[in-house]
Amino acid sequence: MNEAPLFRRFIALLIDIITFFGFVCGGFLLIDDLTVFYPVSELYAGNTIVWRNLIIIVLVGYLFFETLFTRVISSSPGKLCMNADIDFRFGNTFTRSFVRSLVKVFTVILVIPVFASYLIATSNIDSESIHDRICHSHVTNTTRTPRFIGIALFFVALLLIYFFIIRFQNALHLDIHIDLPEYNGI
C-alpha cells in the first residue's frame, strides 16, 4: 500500500489542532459580536461552570470537526496540507467515520494514547494507528482533494487566531505593541 509516513501524519495532526483552535477563536469572535455575554472575560475570571461547558463544547466540536472532514472529503485540513487521504477498506460510511473520529479525539485529548497509537503504527506493516485498526482504514500518501483547500483552511484559522488575540488582548491581559516607524512618504 501507499502509506503516508508517520511524521507527516503527526504534522497533519498538529495542523488540524491549530485549525480547530482557529475555528474556536472564530466562534468566540462571532459570539462576542452577536451577544452581550463575553466568554473570554468569564473564562479569565475563573467561572468553573463556563470552563466545564467550554471543555464539553470543545470536545464535541472537535469530534464534529473530525467526523465532518473524514466523512465529506476523506481527509482533514492537516492531511490535505500534508497530501494524505483516508481510505476505508469497506467504504466511508457515517458510522465508520464517526467511530474513527471518536477514537481519534479521545486519543488526542488524553495525549499519552496518541503517542501509543503512533508507536503501534510503527510496529505494524500497514502503519495503522489505533483508530485505523478499529475502523479498517489507512492513510494514503496521496489525496483526491486539492491541497489548496487544506492550506486555505489553515490560513483562515491562523487569521481567526490573530483577530481573536487582537480583539481580546485586554481580557487576556496581553500587552501587544508593534513599534513600527511612522511612514513619512518619499
Secondary structure, DSSP 8 states (H G I E B T S, - for coil): --B--HHHHHHHHHHHHHHHHHHHHHHHHHHHHH-S--HHHHHHTT-HHHHHHHHHHHHHHHHHHHHHHHHHHSS-HHHHHTT-EEEETT---HHHHHHHHHHHHHHHHTSHHHHHHHHHHHHSTT---HHHHHHTEEEESS-SS-HHHHHHHHHHHHHHHHHHHHHTTTTTT-------------
